[in-house]
Amino acid sequence: MNLIIYLNIILLISESYQLEPVLRNKKLYQRGKSKFSSPFEGCSNITIPKTPDVNIPKYVINLDLQPNLRWKDVIRDTNIEINALLNSIKNNTDALFGEEVFKIIDKYMPWLTKTLPLEYYSELVGISQLSGLSVGEVTLFNVFYEFFSVCTSIIMQENNCGKLYLGRNLDFGLFLGWDAHNHTWLTSEYLRHMVVHLDFVKNNNTIFSSISFAGYIGVLTAVKKNMFGLTVNERFILNGGYVGLAEWILGRRNQKWMGILTREVMETASSYKTAQKMLAEPQLIAPVYFILAGSKCHQGCIITRARNECDIWELGSKHKKQTGNWYLIQTNYDHWQDPPFFDNRRDPAITCIEKYGRQNSFETLFKVLSTKPVLNKLTTYTALMDITSGKVDAWVRLCENPCWPW
């Protein structure tokens, strides 16, 4: 990301799209005037909640069912929110680019859907039938996660060769409208009400658990008990996802969609090493960071992916600003480069994890991920995973004012 992008953000803010969301819990947004703080004002001392967020509903995705029926319960309960989000995206797209954009989407997205692997195509068609949205709209809803997520992920090993933990903030909504009334990103508001806990089940056994958004069939945050945990962060480079998408449309189908690849990894990989290989090797539609944590000593890495190449940064290899070698931190910039001054979440995270140390891992991770600007106006949820037990806890997050916008 560069300064031009953030000038565009300021333009979006000045437009002040004041659209009223249709949401289940409007009390989240009844607060005072906005005031942006400076990015880092010290480490958070917040105490981790004793239980996961009760507002995040749990669902079973039964892989033994026909693909078009797997998401029935999720869509039944969240259809209002999904439709409201899509209408918001439409309104912001129309305001920025004109109404022709969605006419093109409605015309060509169903064709794009048919080029996906059959199982995932059938799931998208099923969601379309259940929600009343067009196949093109459902496909758009899934594809846009390939391009707009701005996140922080942390791998942490407790004690000497102790248990491994993976934590993440999922930040989403950049470019997609500023809500001047509630002083937050418009799309982030909708997504906070669409966070779900999913258990993917086959033959009556839970294969993996995921924190996701209702209506999204891919994987952004997930853990497979006693094997590995995985998160995904967006990577911004010139030869990015739009180039890959254009190539796919033109017939180059030897590439992987990020969300489909991560779903395949979580369903089929039987070890950390297998997962690492599956994430590192295929050609991708879009560049990305895969954050992978295993269940054994030193099993952790950041896989920095270009569309055709990869760099693997292993746990135990210190970043130049780290003192300890028992953790890895990934935001949205390559670990061998300094983050830009206008989006530096890495250094505050390093400062705070060094301060709190490697004891009480869930508590430490939650404090670090609650530190501004690691926690910011784009943050929709925080998730913490214990790889050994397969436990994943999550909380919807709302960064109270004063808070940095990204």
Beta strands, then each sheet from edge to edge (+ up, - down):
strand 1: 58-62
strand 2: 152-157
strand 3: 164-171
strand 4: 178-179
strand 5: 184-185
strand 6: 195-202
strand 7: 205-213
strand 8: 221-224
strand 9: 228-234
strand 10: 288-294
strand 11: 300-305
strand 12: 310-314
strand 13: 327-330
strand 14: 379-386
strand 15: 391-396
sheet 1: 1+ 6+ 7- 8+ 9- 10+ 11- 12+
sheet 2: 13+ 2- 3+ 14- 15+
sheet 3: 4+ 5-
end
